Amino acid sequence: MKFKNIFQDKIDLALKLYKHLCTDYDVEDLHKYRVSLRKMLAYNQVFGVHLDEVNAQIVSKLLKNIIRPTSSLRDLDLFLIEIDVMRCSAQSKKKLLQIFTSKRDLLIDHFKDDAYKKSLQELKVLTKKNKLFEGDFHKLDKITILKNISEKLSKQFSSIDENSSFEKLHKQRIKFKRFRYALEMYLHYFSDEDPQLENLYDLKELQDIFGIIQDNSARIEFIEDVRNEFEIHEIENLLSDLNQKIKNAKQELFRMVG
């Protein structure tokens, strides 16, 4: 199996979703679009580097450039959905919706501009122009690659404690997500080779907890950036609610470490 066979469906789906997003923006479609791109990035970073490291780096750079502008957009989408259930006054909710709907609309415009579309054109012809995708995926020792990553993740996860920075937790979350996508892809194509790999981690639960920490950290940054738009007591209430969610998620995470 050539490496490009694993990518083509994901590329086609991403391009189809982007076309739809440009005409009828939808929160769930953006999520699916990002997942398709992140899965391709994970396959490349986990397996592609072992086929052709130089060309794999070129592919990673392109995918990161395409994904990066969507990150804040996705964070704002989720934030706008959550505003209605936040513990704050109706007046504060109204302000938050007005401010961040406007910011989200600006990001959508950037998402549709010519510079972004140029990167997608590169994605469209990616498997035809980059030699990485002609590599034989069957030749890789995929099980060893996954088990080595698993061991590293386990050691890194065991080092997490109350003093771990948001940056460290965020990087750990990305590594787990990358591993999860690569593992799912492996199991889809080669599940009969080593069934034990299916039980490496309860990755979904870990990912959800890391996600709560990251999402609320992003919301704190959003609110801090518009602090002057709110009264002091409004800011204190908003930040208190978000910080409590982070604290609760961290406690759950540390329980799993233990």
Long-range contacts (C-beta under 8 A, 24 or more apart in sequence): 1-136, 1-137, 1-138, 1-189, 2-133, 2-134, 2-135, 2-136, 2-137, 3-47, 3-48, 3-51, 3-132, 3-133, 3-134, 3-135, 3-136, 3-137, 4-127, 4-133, 4-134, 5-137, 6-43, 6-137, 6-185, 6-189, 7-40, 7-43, 7-126, 7-127, 7-133, 8-127, 10-36, 10-37, 10-39, 10-40, 11-40, 11-123, 11-124, 11-126, 11-127, 14-40, 14-120, 14-123, 15-120, 15-123, 15-124, 18-120, 21-111, 22-112, 25-108, 27-77, 27-81, 30-70, 30-73, 30-74, 30-77, 31-74, 33-70, 34-67, 34-70, 34-74, 37-63, 37-66, 37-67, 37-70, 38-67, 38-177, 38-178, 38-181, 39-181, 39-185, 41-67, 41-178, 42-177, 42-178, 42-179, 42-180, 42-181, 42-182, 42-185, 43-181, 43-182, 43-185, 44-132, 45-178, 45-182, 46-145, 46-146, 46-149, 46-178, 46-179, 46-182, 47-137, 47-140, 47-142, 47-145, 47-182, 48-132, 48-135, 50-140, 50-145, 51-132, 51-135, 51-136, 51-137, 51-140, 52-131, 52-132, 52-135, 55-130, 55-131, 55-132, 56-132, 58-130, 58-132, 59-126, 59-130, 59-132, 62-119, 62-122, 62-123, 62-126, 63-123, 65-119, 66-116, 66-119, 66-120, 66-123, 69-107, 69-110, 69-111, 69-116, 70-111, 72-107, 72-218, 73-104, 73-107, 73-108, 73-111, 75-215, 75-218, 75-219, 75-222, 76-100, 76-103, 76-104, 76-107, 76-222, 77-104, 78-215, 79-215, 79-218, 79-219, 79-222, 80-104, 82-219, 86-238, 86-241, 87-237, 87-241, 88-234, 88-237, 88-238, 88-241, 89-234, 89-237, 91-234, 92-230, 92-234, 92-237, 92-238, 95-229, 95-230, 95-234, 96-223, 96-238, 99-226, 99-229, 100-222, 142-186, 142-190, 142-193, 143-193, 143-194, 143-197, 146-179, 146-182, 146-183, 146-186, 146-197, 146-200, 147-197, 149-179, 149-182, 150-179, 150-200, 150-201, 153-179, 153-201, 157-257, 158-257, 160-253, 160-254, 160-257, 161-254, 161-257, 162-250, 162-254, 166-213, 166-214, 166-217, 169-210, 169-213, 169-214, 169-253, 170-210, 170-213, 170-214, 170-217, 172-210, 173-207, 173-210, 173-211, 173-213, 173-214, 176-201, 176-203, 176-206, 176-207, 176-210, 177-207, 179-203, 180-204, 180-207, 205-256, 206-253, 206-256, 209-249, 209-252, 209-253, 209-256, 210-253, 212-245, 212-246, 212-249, 213-246, 213-249, 213-250, 213-253, 216-242, 216-243, 216-245, 216-246, 216-249, 217-246
